[in-house]
């Protein structure tokens, strides 16, 4: 049913007096949309966590490359690798020529959930760090730079790099 009213003598304004159906979402439609959004959010969250671990591990690997470079500079000046590590199996951050570099890299790796282990002799060194996605990354005086995995009985990179070891496993 339509009613029209004259306006200014020539124009008719017409109004539809029929009841129009109001459109709205049902409860089931809203629950389905919420479930889909929840599933997508969970997928994105899992992928984001993996990407974060990959990024942290890449930073650790690059840091160990910097340790390798600093150790070679130390050797070129002192003609020995004997002072790369301290007596506790950590990087020597106090008494060698690369101490400041070692300290900076050690702190950087620690902030990324890595733990550095160091072994040295006068003839060589090996440095490894734990990785966020499992295993350890290793660099040594021979130029090796590689990942190794822990066995079921080993809990840290230091379990693999025993005293006297100066190459990556």
Secondary structure, DSSP 8 states (H G I E B T S, - for coil): -EEEEEETTTEEEEEE-S--------HHHHHHHHHHHHHHHHHHHHHHHHHHHHHHHHHHHHHHHHHHHHHHHHHHHHS-STTSB-TTSSB--SSSTTHHHHHHHHHHHHHTT--EEEEE-SS-EEEEEE-TTSSEEEEETTS-EEEE---TT--SHHHHS-TT--S--
